[in-house]
Amino acid sequence: MRLANKLHVGSRIFSMSWDEYYRSIQKDEIHTFKGRIELLNTAQSYFKHRNHFCSMEEIQRRELAGVASLKQSCSHIDWGWFGSMKGSGKFQNRINENDTYISQALDAIPMQGHVCKADYKGYVDLFKQAFPDGGAGVAITSRLLAMKRPDCFVCLDKPNLSKLCDAIGVSKSVSVETYWDKIVERIHESVWYSSEMPKNDIESSAWRGRVAMIDAIFLEAP
């Protein structure tokens, strides 16, 4: 049986066409659609202009990690969107220290093309080495993935965890080890995910960030 046949019967998220999904992510009641697109486009430009995460400026690393405040940011973008990690002290410390394992972990994820489970496992194995005393939870682990490959990953954190897991029919006990099977694989079975890239500029930007943008549908107000 294909995975799509096992998915939550009550959810519409999997059967949506691209047009339906695009309309849904535009109805962002907490943030703004254009602001989200600008953030993802800026994040992509950081990765494209620097070969490695460790080569970026400190403020850029902090922005991508979701720990930079608006005052610290070199732009007007609110980098707390798609998962604010300001409450994760260990993560902030590793970003500030420019921990080499975090950069090596991100290198395990290709910038373009297919991303497989082995790529994800390689990322996780390296990422965890930056936290020898623990603390590499699914929120901080998936935040950087969503910034580098928003077409493949969504930042799974407390504000979107409940609604997203309910929609795709999985328990809320998602760990780093189960994130790929429970979240990524299921989302990738959606009709809209496999759609062709639109030709319109802003719509194509949304398509290139289509998995990360699911946050706009399931984010709960604080």
Secondary structure as a PSIPRED ss2 file (coil, helix, strand):
# PSIPRED VFORMAT (PSIPRED V4.0)

   1 M C   1.000  0.000  0.000
   2 R C   1.000  0.000  0.000
   3 L H   0.000  1.000  0.000
   4 A H   0.000  1.000  0.000
   5 N H   0.000  1.000  0.000
   6 K H   0.000  1.000  0.000
   7 L C   1.000  0.000  0.000
   8 H C   1.000  0.000  0.000
   9 V C   1.000  0.000  0.000
  10 G C   1.000  0.000  0.000
  11 S C   1.000  0.000  0.000
  12 R C   1.000  0.000  0.000
  13 I C   1.000  0.000  0.000
  14 F C   1.000  0.000  0.000
  15 S C   1.000  0.000  0.000
  16 M C   1.000  0.000  0.000
  17 S C   1.000  0.000  0.000
  18 W H   0.000  1.000  0.000
  19 D H   0.000  1.000  0.000
  20 E H   0.000  1.000  0.000
  21 Y H   0.000  1.000  0.000
  22 Y H   0.000  1.000  0.000
  23 R H   0.000  1.000  0.000
  24 S H   0.000  1.000  0.000
  25 I H   0.000  1.000  0.000
  26 Q H   0.000  1.000  0.000
  27 K C   1.000  0.000  0.000
  28 D C   1.000  0.000  0.000
  29 E C   1.000  0.000  0.000
  30 I C   1.000  0.000  0.000
  31 H C   1.000  0.000  0.000
  32 T C   1.000  0.000  0.000
  33 F H   0.000  1.000  0.000
  34 K H   0.000  1.000  0.000
  35 G H   0.000  1.000  0.000
  36 R H   0.000  1.000  0.000
  37 I H   0.000  1.000  0.000
  38 E H   0.000  1.000  0.000
  39 L H   0.000  1.000  0.000
  40 L H   0.000  1.000  0.000
  41 N H   0.000  1.000  0.000
  42 T H   0.000  1.000  0.000
  43 A H   0.000  1.000  0.000
  44 Q H   0.000  1.000  0.000
  45 S H   0.000  1.000  0.000
  46 Y H   0.000  1.000  0.000
  47 F H   0.000  1.000  0.000
  48 K H   0.000  1.000  0.000
  49 H H   0.000  1.000  0.000
  50 R C   1.000  0.000  0.000
  51 N C   1.000  0.000  0.000
  52 H C   1.000  0.000  0.000
  53 F H   0.000  1.000  0.000
  54 C H   0.000  1.000  0.000
  55 S H   0.000  1.000  0.000
  56 M C   1.000  0.000  0.000
  57 E C   1.000  0.000  0.000
  58 E H   0.000  1.000  0.000
  59 I H   0.000  1.000  0.000
  60 Q H   0.000  1.000  0.000
  61 R H   0.000  1.000  0.000
  62 R H   0.000  1.000  0.000
  63 E H   0.000  1.000  0.000
  64 L H   0.000  1.000  0.000
  65 A H   0.000  1.000  0.000
  66 G C   1.000  0.000  0.000
  67 V C   1.000  0.000  0.000
  68 A C   1.000  0.000  0.000
  69 S C   1.000  0.000  0.000
  70 L C   1.000  0.000  0.000
  71 K C   1.000  0.000  0.000
  72 Q C   1.000  0.000  0.000
  73 S C   1.000  0.000  0.000
  74 C C   1.000  0.000  0.000
  75 S C   1.000  0.000  0.000
  76 H C   1.000  0.000  0.000
  77 I C   1.000  0.000  0.000
  78 D C   1.000  0.000  0.000
  79 W C   1.000  0.000  0.000
  80 G C   1.000  0.000  0.000
  81 W C   1.000  0.000  0.000
  82 F C   1.000  0.000  0.000
  83 G C   1.000  0.000  0.000
  84 S C   1.000  0.000  0.000
  85 M C   1.000  0.000  0.000
  86 K C   1.000  0.000  0.000
  87 G C   1.000  0.000  0.000
  88 S C   1.000  0.000  0.000
  89 G H   0.000  1.000  0.000
  90 K H   0.000  1.000  0.000
  91 F H   0.000  1.000  0.000
  92 Q H   0.000  1.000  0.000
  93 N H   0.000  1.000  0.000
  94 R H   0.000  1.000  0.000
  95 I H   0.000  1.000  0.000
  96 N H   0.000  1.000  0.000
  97 E C   1.000  0.000  0.000
  98 N C   1.000  0.000  0.000
  99 D C   1.000  0.000  0.000
 100 T H   0.000  1.000  0.000
 101 Y H   0.000  1.000  0.000
 102 I H   0.000  1.000  0.000
 103 S H   0.000  1.000  0.000
 104 Q H   0.000  1.000  0.000
 105 A H   0.000  1.000  0.000
 106 L H   0.000  1.000  0.000
 107 D H   0.000  1.000  0.000
 108 A C   1.000  0.000  0.000
 109 I C   1.000  0.000  0.000
 110 P C   1.000  0.000  0.000
 111 M C   1.000  0.000  0.000
 112 Q C   1.000  0.000  0.000
 113 G C   1.000  0.000  0.000
 114 H C   1.000  0.000  0.000
 115 V C   1.000  0.000  0.000
 116 C C   1.000  0.000  0.000
 117 K H   0.000  1.000  0.000
 118 A H   0.000  1.000  0.000
 119 D H   0.000  1.000  0.000
 120 Y H   0.000  1.000  0.000
 121 K H   0.000  1.000  0.000
 122 G H   0.000  1.000  0.000
 123 Y H   0.000  1.000  0.000
 124 V H   0.000  1.000  0.000
 125 D H   0.000  1.000  0.000
 126 L H   0.000  1.000  0.000
 127 F H   0.000  1.000  0.000
 128 K H   0.000  1.000  0.000
 129 Q C   1.000  0.000  0.000
 130 A C   1.000  0.000  0.000
 131 F C   1.000  0.000  0.000
 132 P C   1.000  0.000  0.000
 133 D C   1.000  0.000  0.000
 134 G C   1.000  0.000  0.000
 135 G C   1.000  0.000  0.000
 136 A C   1.000  0.000  0.000
 137 G C   1.000  0.000  0.000
 138 V H   0.000  1.000  0.000
 139 A H   0.000  1.000  0.000
 140 I H   0.000  1.000  0.000
 141 T H   0.000  1.000  0.000
 142 S H   0.000  1.000  0.000
 143 R H   0.000  1.000  0.000
 144 L H   0.000  1.000  0.000
 145 L H   0.000  1.000  0.000
 146 A H   0.000  1.000  0.000
 147 M H   0.000  1.000  0.000
 148 K H   0.000  1.000  0.000
 149 R C   1.000  0.000  0.000
 150 P C   1.000  0.000  0.000
 151 D C   1.000  0.000  0.000
 152 C C   1.000  0.000  0.000
 153 F C   1.000  0.000  0.000
 154 V C   1.000  0.000  0.000
 155 C C   1.000  0.000  0.000
 156 L C   1.000  0.000  0.000
 157 D C   1.000  0.000  0.000
 158 K H   0.000  1.000  0.000
 159 P H   0.000  1.000  0.000
 160 N H   0.000  1.000  0.000
 161 L H   0.000  1.000  0.000
 162 S H   0.000  1.000  0.000
 163 K H   0.000  1.000  0.000
 164 L H   0.000  1.000  0.000
 165 C H   0.000  1.000  0.000
 166 D H   0.000  1.000  0.000
 167 A H   0.000  1.000  0.000
 168 I H   0.000  1.000  0.000
 169 G C   1.000  0.000  0.000
 170 V C   1.000  0.000  0.000
 171 S C   1.000  0.000  0.000
 172 K C   1.000  0.000  0.000
 173 S C   1.000  0.000  0.000
 174 V C   1.000  0.000  0.000
 175 S C   1.000  0.000  0.000
 176 V C   1.000  0.000  0.000
 177 E C   1.000  0.000  0.000
 178 T C   1.000  0.000  0.000
 179 Y H   0.000  1.000  0.000
 180 W H   0.000  1.000  0.000
 181 D H   0.000  1.000  0.000
 182 K H   0.000  1.000  0.000
 183 I H   0.000  1.000  0.000
 184 V H   0.000  1.000  0.000
 185 E H   0.000  1.000  0.000
 186 R H   0.000  1.000  0.000
 187 I H   0.000  1.000  0.000
 188 H C   1.000  0.000  0.000
 189 E C   1.000  0.000  0.000
 190 S C   1.000  0.000  0.000
 191 V C   1.000  0.000  0.000
 192 W H   0.000  1.000  0.000
 193 Y H   0.000  1.000  0.000
 194 S H   0.000  1.000  0.000
 195 S C   1.000  0.000  0.000
 196 E C   1.000  0.000  0.000
 197 M C   1.000  0.000  0.000
 198 P C   1.000  0.000  0.000
 199 K C   1.000  0.000  0.000
 200 N C   1.000  0.000  0.000
 201 D H   0.000  1.000  0.000
 202 I H   0.000  1.000  0.000
 203 E H   0.000  1.000  0.000
 204 S H   0.000  1.000  0.000
 205 S H   0.000  1.000  0.000
 206 A H   0.000  1.000  0.000
 207 W H   0.000  1.000  0.000
 208 R H   0.000  1.000  0.000
 209 G C   1.000  0.000  0.000
 210 R C   1.000  0.000  0.000
 211 V C   1.000  0.000  0.000
 212 A H   0.000  1.000  0.000
 213 M H   0.000  1.000  0.000
 214 I H   0.000  1.000  0.000
 215 D H   0.000  1.000  0.000
 216 A H   0.000  1.000  0.000
 217 I H   0.000  1.000  0.000
 218 F H   0.000  1.000  0.000
 219 L C   1.000  0.000  0.000
 220 E C   1.000  0.000  0.000
 221 A C   1.000  0.000  0.000
 222 P C   1.000  0.000  0.000
